[in-house]
Amino acid sequence: MRPDLFFGCAAILALVLLVATSPVMAAETSDGVSVRGWDVTDIITIFTTALAVILGVISFIAYRRDKRTKYLLVTLAFSIFAVKGIFIVGSDLLSSRQPVFDIVASLLDFLVLGCIFLSITKK
């Protein structure tokens, strides 16, 4: 099986599992919605981060094949998005959520959007 097809199927499977299991296992608590002790927003962030890593690998494989700079910029965007997800989940798990974390997350979003814009405008 080709690696890009494998990673694409894995990404779709991860999304299907997320959508299928979240509402079924969710339970209302006083702090918000949680699944087996995990906050649902953290679970969604973890799946989003995993999807960003998978899509980053797929776009890197595309860059290695074609050597187009636009694919490298897309790979960079997915990588930054994955770092942001790791950063957010890590700060939540360590219970050290500071206002600076929100600022850094917003700056990383800005970098992701910049990379996507550059990849679209690049010939």
N, C-alpha and C positions, 0 to 999 in steps of 0.2 A: 504494500500500500504506500502511495506517495506521502511524504511527510506533510505537505500542505493540505492534502485531503484529510489526513488523519487529524491534524490540528483544527481544521474547520469543523469536522464532525464532533470533535471533543468540545469545541466552543458551543455548538448548537445543543449538544447533550447537557452541558452545564446550565445553559439558559432554561431548557425544558425542566430539568430537575429543580431549579430554583423556583420557577413559576408553579410547578406541580406540588411541591412539598411545603412551601412557606405558609399558605393559608390553612392547610390542613393541620399543621403542627403548632400554629401560633395560639398563644393563650394570653388573655388580658391580665396584666398585673397592675399594681399601684404605680409602678415606675414607667409603665408603657407596655408595649407588646414585646414579649420575649419568647424564645423557642429554646426549651431545655436549658434555661439560664443565660442564654445569649440574647442580646438586644437584636431585634430584627434589622435595624439599620446597619449594625456591624456585620451581620450575615450577608446582607445585600452588598455592602462594601467589599467584603471578602470575595464574593462571586464576581463582582465587577472588576476587582483587581486581577483575579485569575483570568477572566476574559481578556483584559488588557494585555496580560502577559502572553496569552495564546495568540492574540491578534498581532502582537509585536513580533513574535517568532515567525508567524506567517508572512508578515510584511518584510521581515529581514530575509527570509528565503526568497521572496520576490526580488528584493534588492540584489541579492547575490546572483540571481539569474540574469537580470537585465542591466544591472549597474546604473540604474537611473537614480538621480539624486532625490527625486520626489518620493521614491519608496524608502529611502533612508530617512527623510523628514517624517514620514508617516510612522516609521519604526521608532523614531525619537519621540514623537507625540504619544504613542502607546506606552513607551517606557516611562515617560514622565508621569503619565496617568497612573501607571502601576505603582510608581514610587509614592505618589500622592495617596493612593489607597493604603499602602503599607504604613505610611506616616500617620494617617488618620486612625486606622485600626490599632496601631501600636500605642498611640497616645490615649485612646479609649481604654485599652487593656491595662495600661499602666496607671490609669485614673489620674493622669497629670495633664488634663486638657487645659491649656492656657490660651489666652486670646491670641498669642503669637502663632499658635497652630492654625487658627482660622486665616490669618494673614498669609502664612506660607502656603496654605492650601489654595487660597485665591490666586496667589502669584503663580503657582504651578498650573492652575487652570488657564491663566493668561498665556503661559508658555505653550501649553497644549494647543490652544486656539491659534497662536502664532505659527506653530509648526504646521498645523493643518492648512492654514491660509497660504503659507509659503509653498506647501506641496501642491496645492491646487493651482497656484499661479505659475509654478515652475514648468517649463516646457520639456 
